[in-house]
Amino acid sequence: MITIYYPRSFMSERAYIIEVLFGEFLGLVYKTADYEGNDYKIVLENHSILVIRDSFFNRQKEESYLNPENIPTQISYGVNQFIVEDNIPILYGNDEIEINQKGITCGIDLFASAFFMLTRWEEYVIKERDVHNRFPASASLAFQNNFLDRPIVNEYVEMLWNMLVHIGIEQKRKERKFEIILTHDVDHLSYWKGAIRSLQVLGADLLKRRNFPMFLRNIAGLTRVRLGKQHDPYDTFDYIMNLSEEANIKSRFYYMSGGVTKFDNDYRINEPAALNSIKKVKERGHIIGFHPSYNAYNDRVQWQKEKELLEEVLGSSVKEGRQHYLRFEAPITWNIWNDNGMEMDCTVGYADREGFRCGTCYDYTVYDFLKKKALGLKEFPLIVMEGSLYGYQHFSPQKMEEKIMSLVDMTKKYKGNFVYLWHNSSFNTEYWKNIDVVYENTLKNFKSLNL
């Protein structure tokens, strides 16, 4: 069995990140022990040793490392024989690698670097927020240093494994399988919802957009919907499930069941349209999850009230979902989910940028850095949302498709989870009319992967 020795400080943090990298990601059997040394020492069954220099925790006071001064002001990139990309970002430590008969000494503090990305303590100490009180991509170390589109924690895991192989590890690593996790936040059920909503849309065509042709197209569309000759533009559930089934994927529909702000849903979870769509999803064997409202991300009482209502309507428990508007506050939001028995959160991605906010395409156990303990919740980091590409960055359809597939390829390389968000309401309307093809083409590409 592998024995991993670590210094006698920040023992909870060290034990957590060792378990995630060695246990969850690599699937290795190991035991740990604390010792008087300053670095991590990994001893294999053949007595070879891999030393990982500690360049973070042993430099901190035990009270807390949660200080913006502990975020690197700049990072370097290392090149060595164990990496799988052209270089590897170094958040803590240096690029020195020493190989001798006893084993390897690595100057990159892989543990602290991975801990930084996975726990999101960066977002706790940096106070910058956008208009929705979200930590923006632009404030992150990853964005500022151009590695947001790289799952650097996966790169660290591969480097770690390759060093273990070099010194003769006897165990086999865990087999992983690439997976598409296709999610749909159900923010709205009806585009033409009632007379007031219809008048607002048509009035905006004339008075705000001053677009008479659009006004005529919308009049025609509304008429066809009212006469039952076509579905409401947001009633895309069968369309989505048809494409998913052709690609051998189960779609996950995350429903809202509360909210009182202008940013929340305009339906009630127990109204006929909601019940009918839920019935469709259930009958076809797809998955239903929870989409807590705009203000619920840090409101435990509101969050629980909404979950209970959704479960009452469903007649069953829900175990997964995503926060509305991707509002998230570490570690508060994770604790709310954990304490209410949730197993799978897909919230943690940026609204304004695609990429690897947590530095990984693997699901992993989350950590409360204030209470200094691992939780029972798994984070499945969101990698791309359609609105990030089209709404925030105004990508063309071709550029959207290219970006999505490049992220798919990167995730597939590491046999990770490609968590993809496309709202049921992001089809058919004037705003989205040229973007439908992007979704259809990506689903065709997923089908070609023979999942």
C-alpha beads as a LAMMPS data file, in Angstrom:
LAMMPS data file: protein, C-alpha beads

451 atoms
450 bonds

1 atom types
1 bond types

-500.0 500.0 xlo xhi
-500.0 500.0 ylo yhi
-500.0 500.0 zlo zhi

Masses

1 110.0

Atoms # bond

1 1 1 0.000 0.000 0.000
2 1 1 1.104 3.563 -0.688
3 1 1 1.905 5.657 2.367
4 1 1 1.550 9.431 2.130
5 1 1 3.256 11.510 4.815
6 1 1 2.291 15.138 5.277
7 1 1 3.350 17.931 7.675
8 1 1 1.545 18.583 10.951
9 1 1 -0.264 21.736 9.934
10 1 1 -3.516 22.301 8.051
11 1 1 -4.113 18.585 8.396
12 1 1 -7.776 18.715 7.338
13 1 1 -6.941 20.608 4.134
14 1 1 -4.076 18.264 3.327
15 1 1 -6.098 15.109 3.981
16 1 1 -8.917 16.421 1.787
17 1 1 -6.841 17.217 -1.280
18 1 1 -4.882 13.970 -0.974
19 1 1 -8.159 12.029 -0.933
20 1 1 -9.529 13.877 -3.966
21 1 1 -6.396 13.402 -6.073
22 1 1 -5.355 9.923 -4.949
23 1 1 -8.701 8.444 -3.924
24 1 1 -11.398 10.013 -6.088
25 1 1 -9.470 10.882 -9.233
26 1 1 -6.869 8.102 -9.432
27 1 1 -8.678 5.456 -7.379
28 1 1 -5.534 4.394 -5.511
29 1 1 -5.386 2.609 -2.171
30 1 1 -3.234 4.482 0.320
31 1 1 -2.783 5.355 3.958
32 1 1 -1.671 8.655 5.442
33 1 1 0.486 9.686 8.365
34 1 1 1.574 13.058 9.681
35 1 1 5.255 13.635 10.390
36 1 1 7.781 16.290 11.371
37 1 1 8.893 17.046 7.811
38 1 1 8.076 20.089 5.689
39 1 1 6.960 18.407 2.457
40 1 1 4.650 15.679 1.201
41 1 1 6.390 12.316 1.002
42 1 1 4.758 9.522 -0.982
43 1 1 6.314 6.116 -0.365
44 1 1 5.451 3.265 -2.721
45 1 1 5.366 -0.463 -2.036
46 1 1 8.844 -0.784 -3.582
47 1 1 10.126 1.927 -1.181
48 1 1 10.633 4.479 -3.965
49 1 1 9.748 7.994 -2.853
50 1 1 8.004 10.902 -4.534
51 1 1 8.483 14.175 -2.670
52 1 1 6.142 17.074 -3.441
53 1 1 7.548 20.312 -2.069
54 1 1 5.098 22.221 0.119
55 1 1 5.177 25.825 -1.056
56 1 1 1.937 27.001 0.494
57 1 1 0.550 25.595 3.744
58 1 1 3.865 25.438 5.582
59 1 1 4.257 29.162 4.924
60 1 1 0.905 30.087 6.496
61 1 1 -0.156 30.773 10.037
62 1 1 -2.463 28.065 11.331
63 1 1 -5.294 30.534 11.956
64 1 1 -6.062 31.101 8.290
65 1 1 -4.660 31.205 4.777
66 1 1 -7.813 32.968 3.571
67 1 1 -6.222 36.209 2.489
68 1 1 -6.000 37.768 -0.987
69 1 1 -2.266 38.189 -0.408
70 1 1 -1.968 34.404 -0.715
71 1 1 -3.247 34.386 -4.280
72 1 1 -0.334 34.384 -6.738
73 1 1 0.210 37.732 -8.401
74 1 1 1.662 35.955 -11.409
75 1 1 2.193 32.357 -12.374
76 1 1 4.920 30.520 -14.222
77 1 1 4.771 27.567 -16.582
78 1 1 6.851 24.449 -16.201
79 1 1 8.064 21.959 -18.762
80 1 1 9.143 18.440 -17.813
81 1 1 8.908 14.862 -19.016
82 1 1 5.822 14.062 -16.920
83 1 1 3.321 16.620 -18.236
84 1 1 0.733 15.896 -20.932
85 1 1 0.410 19.381 -22.441
86 1 1 3.105 21.679 -23.828
87 1 1 3.564 23.204 -20.375
88 1 1 1.919 23.192 -16.969
89 1 1 0.706 26.226 -14.978
90 1 1 2.421 26.528 -11.596
91 1 1 0.315 28.318 -9.006
92 1 1 2.527 27.439 -6.038
93 1 1 6.107 26.214 -6.123
94 1 1 8.617 26.088 -8.956
95 1 1 9.453 23.933 -11.945
96 1 1 12.409 22.094 -10.416
97 1 1 12.322 18.324 -10.875
98 1 1 15.043 16.131 -9.391
99 1 1 15.262 12.457 -10.343
100 1 1 17.617 10.033 -8.610
101 1 1 17.824 6.367 -7.580
102 1 1 15.562 6.923 -4.559
103 1 1 12.788 8.581 -6.529
104 1 1 11.642 12.050 -7.600
105 1 1 11.457 15.430 -5.910
106 1 1 8.899 17.778 -7.490
107 1 1 9.042 21.538 -6.944
108 1 1 5.463 22.164 -8.091
109 1 1 3.105 22.126 -5.119
110 1 1 0.455 20.095 -6.892
111 1 1 -1.629 19.750 -3.745
112 1 1 -1.950 23.456 -2.904
113 1 1 -2.499 24.356 -6.560
114 1 1 -5.317 21.818 -6.900
115 1 1 -6.798 22.846 -3.532
116 1 1 -6.905 26.463 -4.716
117 1 1 -8.897 25.571 -7.820
118 1 1 -11.284 22.994 -6.369
119 1 1 -12.345 24.689 -3.132
120 1 1 -12.885 28.145 -4.686
121 1 1 -11.406 29.912 -1.657
122 1 1 -10.207 32.463 -4.189
123 1 1 -13.817 33.631 -4.552
124 1 1 -14.199 34.076 -0.812
125 1 1 -11.235 36.405 -0.389
126 1 1 -11.727 38.434 -3.584
127 1 1 -14.773 40.661 -3.103
128 1 1 -15.361 41.731 -6.709
129 1 1 -18.886 40.896 -7.932
130 1 1 -21.059 41.576 -10.971
131 1 1 -24.554 43.106 -10.988
132 1 1 -26.022 39.775 -9.860
133 1 1 -23.556 39.468 -6.969
134 1 1 -21.615 36.747 -8.789
135 1 1 -17.876 36.306 -8.810
136 1 1 -16.961 37.208 -12.413
137 1 1 -14.575 35.248 -14.587
138 1 1 -12.524 38.402 -15.132
139 1 1 -11.599 38.486 -11.423
140 1 1 -10.221 34.949 -11.424
141 1 1 -6.582 33.952 -11.563
142 1 1 -7.416 31.492 -14.342
143 1 1 -8.906 34.133 -16.631
144 1 1 -6.207 36.700 -15.910
145 1 1 -3.499 34.168 -16.745
146 1 1 -5.210 32.589 -19.753
147 1 1 -5.733 29.075 -18.423
148 1 1 -9.493 29.134 -17.850
149 1 1 -9.921 26.904 -20.900
150 1 1 -7.586 24.280 -19.421
151 1 1 -8.586 21.728 -16.757
152 1 1 -5.329 22.270 -14.911
153 1 1 -6.232 20.019 -11.988
154 1 1 -6.551 17.171 -14.470
155 1 1 -3.138 18.122 -15.796
156 1 1 -1.767 17.950 -12.246
157 1 1 -3.299 14.497 -11.802
158 1 1 -1.674 13.239 -15.002
159 1 1 1.705 14.624 -13.982
160 1 1 1.323 13.045 -10.552
161 1 1 0.420 9.685 -12.075
162 1 1 3.291 9.778 -14.568
163 1 1 5.764 10.443 -11.755
164 1 1 4.330 7.524 -9.776
165 1 1 4.664 5.282 -12.829
166 1 1 8.262 6.406 -13.297
167 1 1 9.204 5.287 -9.781
168 1 1 7.425 1.963 -10.121
169 1 1 3.910 2.121 -8.723
170 1 1 2.303 -1.323 -8.683
171 1 1 -1.342 -0.299 -8.479
172 1 1 -3.534 0.409 -11.497
173 1 1 -5.388 3.691 -11.709
174 1 1 -9.167 3.905 -11.838
175 1 1 -10.766 3.492 -15.251
176 1 1 -12.765 6.540 -16.253
177 1 1 -15.278 7.118 -19.035
178 1 1 -16.025 10.327 -20.908
179 1 1 -19.616 11.437 -20.332
180 1 1 -21.888 14.137 -21.708
181 1 1 -24.043 15.653 -18.954
182 1 1 -26.723 17.518 -20.863
183 1 1 -28.708 19.946 -18.714
184 1 1 -31.614 22.313 -19.297
185 1 1 -32.627 24.972 -16.772
186 1 1 -36.379 25.495 -17.082
187 1 1 -36.614 29.217 -16.386
188 1 1 -39.708 29.691 -18.555
189 1 1 -42.410 27.436 -19.951
190 1 1 -44.329 29.795 -22.255
191 1 1 -43.181 32.593 -24.532
192 1 1 -46.771 33.665 -25.172
193 1 1 -47.905 33.495 -21.564
194 1 1 -51.177 35.366 -21.214
195 1 1 -52.422 38.602 -22.733
196 1 1 -50.166 40.938 -20.762
197 1 1 -46.974 39.071 -21.679
198 1 1 -48.051 38.887 -25.336
199 1 1 -48.760 42.619 -25.461
200 1 1 -45.380 43.344 -23.863
201 1 1 -43.564 41.372 -26.568
202 1 1 -45.505 42.910 -29.425
203 1 1 -45.281 46.398 -27.950
204 1 1 -41.514 46.085 -27.610
205 1 1 -41.292 45.097 -31.286
206 1 1 -42.876 48.396 -32.264
207 1 1 -41.808 50.861 -29.593
208 1 1 -38.430 49.596 -28.362
209 1 1 -36.967 47.661 -31.265
210 1 1 -38.933 49.612 -33.929
211 1 1 -38.966 46.447 -36.000
212 1 1 -42.228 46.149 -37.916
213 1 1 -41.293 42.932 -39.782
214 1 1 -40.523 41.292 -36.412
215 1 1 -43.876 42.536 -35.117
216 1 1 -45.647 40.871 -38.044
217 1 1 -43.724 37.614 -37.589
218 1 1 -44.579 37.554 -33.901
219 1 1 -48.255 38.296 -34.605
220 1 1 -48.288 35.352 -37.004
221 1 1 -46.495 33.117 -34.505
222 1 1 -48.840 34.055 -31.671
223 1 1 -51.848 33.360 -33.887
224 1 1 -50.570 29.896 -34.839
225 1 1 -49.929 29.047 -31.176
226 1 1 -53.373 30.260 -30.090
227 1 1 -55.014 28.227 -32.887
228 1 1 -53.067 25.138 -31.848
229 1 1 -51.196 24.942 -35.141
230 1 1 -47.737 25.076 -33.562
231 1 1 -46.129 24.711 -30.153
232 1 1 -45.236 27.686 -28.012
233 1 1 -41.573 28.610 -28.742
234 1 1 -40.554 27.529 -25.237
235 1 1 -42.341 24.164 -25.426
236 1 1 -39.258 22.374 -26.667
237 1 1 -39.253 19.348 -24.370
238 1 1 -40.082 16.721 -27.003
239 1 1 -37.647 18.314 -29.453
240 1 1 -34.843 18.255 -26.869
241 1 1 -35.570 14.688 -25.783
242 1 1 -35.735 13.482 -29.397
243 1 1 -32.246 14.836 -30.081
244 1 1 -30.914 13.454 -26.801
245 1 1 -32.301 9.990 -27.443
246 1 1 -30.793 9.941 -30.929
247 1 1 -27.408 10.634 -29.286
248 1 1 -28.040 8.034 -26.533
249 1 1 -28.017 10.730 -23.831
250 1 1 -30.455 11.420 -21.016
251 1 1 -31.392 15.081 -20.691
252 1 1 -31.637 16.649 -17.256
253 1 1 -34.391 19.240 -16.791
254 1 1 -34.004 21.485 -13.751
255 1 1 -37.317 23.027 -12.662
256 1 1 -37.977 26.116 -10.556
257 1 1 -40.574 26.052 -7.786
258 1 1 -40.381 29.535 -6.303
259 1 1 -38.970 33.018 -6.604
260 1 1 -40.379 36.523 -6.361
261 1 1 -37.914 38.712 -8.270
262 1 1 -38.083 39.899 -11.864
263 1 1 -35.245 37.482 -12.609
264 1 1 -37.239 34.425 -11.552
265 1 1 -39.553 32.078 -13.401
266 1 1 -42.972 33.126 -14.702
267 1 1 -44.672 29.784 -13.999
268 1 1 -45.851 27.859 -10.971
269 1 1 -44.596 24.333 -10.560
270 1 1 -48.136 23.000 -10.031
271 1 1 -49.739 24.728 -13.041
272 1 1 -50.904 22.532 -15.969
273 1 1 -48.069 23.485 -18.341
274 1 1 -45.455 22.522 -15.745
275 1 1 -47.220 19.301 -14.790
276 1 1 -47.600 18.293 -18.445
277 1 1 -43.921 18.859 -19.208
278 1 1 -42.870 16.970 -16.065
279 1 1 -45.119 14.073 -17.115
280 1 1 -43.459 13.997 -20.550
281 1 1 -39.965 13.966 -19.079
282 1 1 -40.807 11.186 -16.624
283 1 1 -42.539 9.014 -19.219
284 1 1 -39.539 9.186 -21.535
285 1 1 -37.065 8.303 -18.803
286 1 1 -35.150 11.565 -18.642
287 1 1 -34.096 13.228 -15.388
288 1 1 -35.749 15.942 -13.315
289 1 1 -33.740 18.160 -10.996
290 1 1 -34.040 21.316 -8.910
291 1 1 -33.362 24.899 -10.019
292 1 1 -33.497 27.096 -6.876
293 1 1 -34.614 30.688 -7.385
294 1 1 -32.558 33.849 -7.780
295 1 1 -32.293 34.641 -4.065
296 1 1 -32.133 31.076 -2.748
297 1 1 -28.393 30.572 -3.260
298 1 1 -27.657 32.003 0.199
299 1 1 -31.114 31.742 1.784
300 1 1 -31.429 28.376 3.494
301 1 1 -35.117 28.791 4.422
302 1 1 -36.203 29.833 0.921
303 1 1 -34.118 27.084 -0.674
304 1 1 -35.651 24.370 1.502
305 1 1 -39.187 25.670 0.966
306 1 1 -38.760 25.490 -2.810
307 1 1 -37.258 22.005 -2.722
308 1 1 -40.102 20.688 -0.569
309 1 1 -42.689 22.103 -2.990
310 1 1 -40.967 20.567 -6.011
311 1 1 -40.747 17.183 -4.300
312 1 1 -44.419 17.403 -3.311
313 1 1 -45.374 17.952 -6.942
314 1 1 -43.050 15.219 -8.197
315 1 1 -44.007 12.718 -5.527
316 1 1 -40.333 11.842 -5.167
317 1 1 -37.072 13.323 -3.929
318 1 1 -34.640 15.306 -6.059
319 1 1 -30.894 14.872 -5.688
320 1 1 -29.392 17.151 -8.314
321 1 1 -29.722 20.557 -9.916
322 1 1 -28.245 23.997 -10.426
323 1 1 -28.700 27.472 -8.947
324 1 1 -30.670 30.005 -11.005
325 1 1 -28.513 32.626 -12.750
326 1 1 -25.487 30.563 -11.651
327 1 1 -25.536 32.501 -8.371
328 1 1 -23.102 30.793 -6.045
329 1 1 -21.227 31.693 -2.896
330 1 1 -18.535 29.370 -1.566
331 1 1 -18.923 27.673 0.831
332 1 1 -22.449 28.848 1.781
333 1 1 -24.284 27.505 -1.271
334 1 1 -22.547 24.137 -1.070
335 1 1 -23.547 23.829 2.591
336 1 1 -27.203 24.528 1.831
337 1 1 -27.212 21.821 -0.824
338 1 1 -25.325 19.380 1.363
339 1 1 -27.514 19.903 4.429
340 1 1 -30.644 19.251 2.371
341 1 1 -29.498 15.882 1.111
342 1 1 -28.463 16.876 -2.406
343 1 1 -25.870 14.715 -4.119
344 1 1 -25.006 16.534 -7.359
345 1 1 -24.593 20.262 -8.030
346 1 1 -23.917 21.583 -11.538
347 1 1 -23.735 25.292 -10.719
348 1 1 -20.068 26.179 -10.660
349 1 1 -19.277 27.670 -14.033
350 1 1 -19.077 31.327 -15.038
351 1 1 -22.048 33.073 -16.628
352 1 1 -19.849 35.351 -18.725
353 1 1 -17.221 32.827 -19.860
354 1 1 -16.968 29.171 -20.745
355 1 1 -14.213 26.991 -19.332
356 1 1 -13.038 25.228 -16.209
357 1 1 -13.887 27.437 -13.226
358 1 1 -12.899 24.661 -10.810
359 1 1 -9.933 23.601 -12.911
360 1 1 -11.351 20.149 -13.566
361 1 1 -13.769 18.176 -15.717
362 1 1 -14.197 15.514 -13.009
363 1 1 -16.901 15.517 -10.370
364 1 1 -15.471 15.802 -6.881
365 1 1 -16.359 16.066 -3.212
366 1 1 -16.585 19.709 -2.133
367 1 1 -14.860 21.237 0.881
368 1 1 -15.979 23.855 3.387
369 1 1 -12.814 25.886 3.998
370 1 1 -14.437 27.767 6.896
371 1 1 -15.507 24.705 8.862
372 1 1 -12.444 22.829 7.587
373 1 1 -14.301 19.719 6.511
374 1 1 -15.333 17.800 3.407
375 1 1 -19.061 17.700 2.637
376 1 1 -21.172 14.908 1.204
377 1 1 -21.990 16.861 -1.964
378 1 1 -20.351 16.296 -5.346
379 1 1 -19.711 19.228 -7.683
380 1 1 -20.067 18.561 -11.412
381 1 1 -18.580 21.814 -12.737
382 1 1 -20.456 23.518 -15.557
383 1 1 -18.196 23.868 -18.592
384 1 1 -20.301 25.798 -21.081
385 1 1 -23.683 27.539 -21.279
386 1 1 -25.186 28.764 -24.518
387 1 1 -25.754 32.230 -23.065
388 1 1 -22.085 32.647 -22.189
389 1 1 -21.136 32.356 -25.842
390 1 1 -24.037 34.117 -27.530
391 1 1 -25.482 36.426 -24.896
392 1 1 -22.303 37.673 -23.227
393 1 1 -19.657 37.298 -25.932
394 1 1 -21.825 37.565 -29.065
395 1 1 -20.163 34.639 -30.821
396 1 1 -21.343 33.740 -34.304
397 1 1 -23.042 30.328 -34.657
398 1 1 -19.902 28.912 -36.270
399 1 1 -17.646 30.229 -33.520
400 1 1 -20.036 28.905 -30.864
401 1 1 -19.928 25.442 -32.354
402 1 1 -16.143 25.483 -32.674
403 1 1 -15.699 26.594 -29.060
404 1 1 -18.133 24.002 -27.720
405 1 1 -16.473 21.168 -29.606
406 1 1 -12.978 22.266 -28.564
407 1 1 -14.118 22.016 -24.937
408 1 1 -15.689 18.632 -25.669
409 1 1 -12.378 17.435 -27.115
410 1 1 -10.459 18.697 -24.089
411 1 1 -12.874 16.987 -21.704
412 1 1 -12.797 13.773 -23.722
413 1 1 -8.995 13.735 -23.569
414 1 1 -9.174 13.453 -19.782
415 1 1 -12.225 11.147 -19.824
416 1 1 -14.183 13.699 -17.835
417 1 1 -17.748 15.014 -17.601
418 1 1 -18.766 17.533 -20.232
419 1 1 -21.462 19.477 -18.365
420 1 1 -23.423 21.409 -20.976
421 1 1 -26.287 23.858 -20.337
422 1 1 -28.814 24.819 -22.979
423 1 1 -32.107 26.296 -21.739
424 1 1 -35.411 24.986 -23.094
425 1 1 -36.244 28.630 -23.892
426 1 1 -33.180 29.177 -26.104
427 1 1 -34.844 28.084 -29.341
428 1 1 -37.346 29.381 -31.903
429 1 1 -37.585 33.046 -30.886
430 1 1 -36.278 36.003 -32.880
431 1 1 -33.297 36.283 -30.536
432 1 1 -32.288 32.608 -30.883
433 1 1 -33.556 31.846 -34.393
434 1 1 -30.094 31.438 -35.963
435 1 1 -28.624 29.566 -33.004
436 1 1 -30.812 26.439 -33.007
437 1 1 -28.464 24.874 -35.541
438 1 1 -25.583 25.074 -33.053
439 1 1 -27.442 22.865 -30.603
440 1 1 -28.517 20.434 -33.303
441 1 1 -24.983 20.149 -34.677
442 1 1 -23.409 19.595 -31.275
443 1 1 -25.939 16.834 -30.569
444 1 1 -25.079 15.253 -33.933
445 1 1 -21.422 15.396 -32.935
446 1 1 -22.277 13.765 -29.602
447 1 1 -24.088 11.009 -31.512
448 1 1 -20.944 10.357 -33.566
449 1 1 -19.026 9.721 -30.335
450 1 1 -21.072 6.515 -29.799
451 1 1 -21.670 7.193 -26.126

Bonds

1 1 1 2
2 1 2 3
3 1 3 4
4 1 4 5
5 1 5 6
6 1 6 7
7 1 7 8
8 1 8 9
9 1 9 10
10 1 10 11
11 1 11 12
12 1 12 13
13 1 13 14
14 1 14 15
15 1 15 16
16 1 16 17
17 1 17 18
18 1 18 19
19 1 19 20
20 1 20 21
21 1 21 22
22 1 22 23
23 1 23 24
24 1 24 25
25 1 25 26
26 1 26 27
27 1 27 28
28 1 28 29
29 1 29 30
30 1 30 31
31 1 31 32
32 1 32 33
33 1 33 34
34 1 34 35
35 1 35 36
36 1 36 37
37 1 37 38
38 1 38 39
39 1 39 40
40 1 40 41
41 1 41 42
42 1 42 43
43 1 43 44
44 1 44 45
45 1 45 46
46 1 46 47
47 1 47 48
48 1 48 49
49 1 49 50
50 1 50 51
51 1 51 52
52 1 52 53
53 1 53 54
54 1 54 55
55 1 55 56
56 1 56 57
57 1 57 58
58 1 58 59
59 1 59 60
60 1 60 61
61 1 61 62
62 1 62 63
63 1 63 64
64 1 64 65
65 1 65 66
66 1 66 67
67 1 67 68
68 1 68 69
69 1 69 70
70 1 70 71
71 1 71 72
72 1 72 73
73 1 73 74
74 1 74 75
75 1 75 76
76 1 76 77
77 1 77 78
78 1 78 79
79 1 79 80
80 1 80 81
81 1 81 82
82 1 82 83
83 1 83 84
84 1 84 85
85 1 85 86
86 1 86 87
87 1 87 88
88 1 88 89
89 1 89 90
90 1 90 91
91 1 91 92
92 1 92 93
93 1 93 94
94 1 94 95
95 1 95 96
96 1 96 97
97 1 97 98
98 1 98 99
99 1 99 100
100 1 100 101
101 1 101 102
102 1 102 103
103 1 103 104
104 1 104 105
105 1 105 106
106 1 106 107
107 1 107 108
108 1 108 109
109 1 109 110
110 1 110 111
111 1 111 112
112 1 112 113
113 1 113 114
114 1 114 115
115 1 115 116
116 1 116 117
117 1 117 118
118 1 118 119
119 1 119 120
120 1 120 121
121 1 121 122
122 1 122 123
123 1 123 124
124 1 124 125
125 1 125 126
126 1 126 127
127 1 127 128
128 1 128 129
129 1 129 130
130 1 130 131
131 1 131 132
132 1 132 133
133 1 133 134
134 1 134 135
135 1 135 136
136 1 136 137
137 1 137 138
138 1 138 139
139 1 139 140
140 1 140 141
141 1 141 142
142 1 142 143
143 1 143 144
144 1 144 145
145 1 145 146
146 1 146 147
147 1 147 148
148 1 148 149
149 1 149 150
150 1 150 151
151 1 151 152
152 1 152 153
153 1 153 154
154 1 154 155
155 1 155 156
156 1 156 157
157 1 157 158
158 1 158 159
159 1 159 160
160 1 160 161
161 1 161 162
162 1 162 163
163 1 163 164
164 1 164 165
165 1 165 166
166 1 166 167
167 1 167 168
168 1 168 169
169 1 169 170
170 1 170 171
171 1 171 172
172 1 172 173
173 1 173 174
174 1 174 175
175 1 175 176
176 1 176 177
177 1 177 178
178 1 178 179
179 1 179 180
180 1 180 181
181 1 181 182
182 1 182 183
183 1 183 184
184 1 184 185
185 1 185 186
186 1 186 187
187 1 187 188
188 1 188 189
189 1 189 190
190 1 190 191
191 1 191 192
192 1 192 193
193 1 193 194
194 1 194 195
195 1 195 196
196 1 196 197
197 1 197 198
198 1 198 199
199 1 199 200
200 1 200 201
201 1 201 202
202 1 202 203
203 1 203 204
204 1 204 205
205 1 205 206
206 1 206 207
207 1 207 208
208 1 208 209
209 1 209 210
210 1 210 211
211 1 211 212
212 1 212 213
213 1 213 214
214 1 214 215
215 1 215 216
216 1 216 217
217 1 217 218
218 1 218 219
219 1 219 220
220 1 220 221
221 1 221 222
222 1 222 223
223 1 223 224
224 1 224 225
225 1 225 226
226 1 226 227
227 1 227 228
228 1 228 229
229 1 229 230
230 1 230 231
231 1 231 232
232 1 232 233
233 1 233 234
234 1 234 235
235 1 235 236
236 1 236 237
237 1 237 238
238 1 238 239
239 1 239 240
240 1 240 241
241 1 241 242
242 1 242 243
243 1 243 244
244 1 244 245
245 1 245 246
246 1 246 247
247 1 247 248
248 1 248 249
249 1 249 250
250 1 250 251
251 1 251 252
252 1 252 253
253 1 253 254
254 1 254 255
255 1 255 256
256 1 256 257
257 1 257 258
258 1 258 259
259 1 259 260
260 1 260 261
261 1 261 262
262 1 262 263
263 1 263 264
264 1 264 265
265 1 265 266
266 1 266 267
267 1 267 268
268 1 268 269
269 1 269 270
270 1 270 271
271 1 271 272
272 1 272 273
273 1 273 274
274 1 274 275
275 1 275 276
276 1 276 277
277 1 277 278
278 1 278 279
279 1 279 280
280 1 280 281
281 1 281 282
282 1 282 283
283 1 283 284
284 1 284 285
285 1 285 286
286 1 286 287
287 1 287 288
288 1 288 289
289 1 289 290
290 1 290 291
291 1 291 292
292 1 292 293
293 1 293 294
294 1 294 295
295 1 295 296
296 1 296 297
297 1 297 298
298 1 298 299
299 1 299 300
300 1 300 301
301 1 301 302
302 1 302 303
303 1 303 304
304 1 304 305
305 1 305 306
306 1 306 307
307 1 307 308
308 1 308 309
309 1 309 310
310 1 310 311
311 1 311 312
312 1 312 313
313 1 313 314
314 1 314 315
315 1 315 316
316 1 316 317
317 1 317 318
318 1 318 319
319 1 319 320
320 1 320 321
321 1 321 322
322 1 322 323
323 1 323 324
324 1 324 325
325 1 325 326
326 1 326 327
327 1 327 328
328 1 328 329
329 1 329 330
330 1 330 331
331 1 331 332
332 1 332 333
333 1 333 334
334 1 334 335
335 1 335 336
336 1 336 337
337 1 337 338
338 1 338 339
339 1 339 340
340 1 340 341
341 1 341 342
342 1 342 343
343 1 343 344
344 1 344 345
345 1 345 346
346 1 346 347
347 1 347 348
348 1 348 349
349 1 349 350
350 1 350 351
351 1 351 352
352 1 352 353
353 1 353 354
354 1 354 355
355 1 355 356
356 1 356 357
357 1 357 358
358 1 358 359
359 1 359 360
360 1 360 361
361 1 361 362
362 1 362 363
363 1 363 364
364 1 364 365
365 1 365 366
366 1 366 367
367 1 367 368
368 1 368 369
369 1 369 370
370 1 370 371
371 1 371 372
372 1 372 373
373 1 373 374
374 1 374 375
375 1 375 376
376 1 376 377
377 1 377 378
378 1 378 379
379 1 379 380
380 1 380 381
381 1 381 382
382 1 382 383
383 1 383 384
384 1 384 385
385 1 385 386
386 1 386 387
387 1 387 388
388 1 388 389
389 1 389 390
390 1 390 391
391 1 391 392
392 1 392 393
393 1 393 394
394 1 394 395
395 1 395 396
396 1 396 397
397 1 397 398
398 1 398 399
399 1 399 400
400 1 400 401
401 1 401 402
402 1 402 403
403 1 403 404
404 1 404 405
405 1 405 406
406 1 406 407
407 1 407 408
408 1 408 409
409 1 409 410
410 1 410 411
411 1 411 412
412 1 412 413
413 1 413 414
414 1 414 415
415 1 415 416
416 1 416 417
417 1 417 418
418 1 418 419
419 1 419 420
420 1 420 421
421 1 421 422
422 1 422 423
423 1 423 424
424 1 424 425
425 1 425 426
426 1 426 427
427 1 427 428
428 1 428 429
429 1 429 430
430 1 430 431
431 1 431 432
432 1 432 433
433 1 433 434
434 1 434 435
435 1 435 436
436 1 436 437
437 1 437 438
438 1 438 439
439 1 439 440
440 1 440 441
441 1 441 442
442 1 442 443
443 1 443 444
444 1 444 445
445 1 445 446
446 1 446 447
447 1 447 448
448 1 448 449
449 1 449 450
450 1 450 451
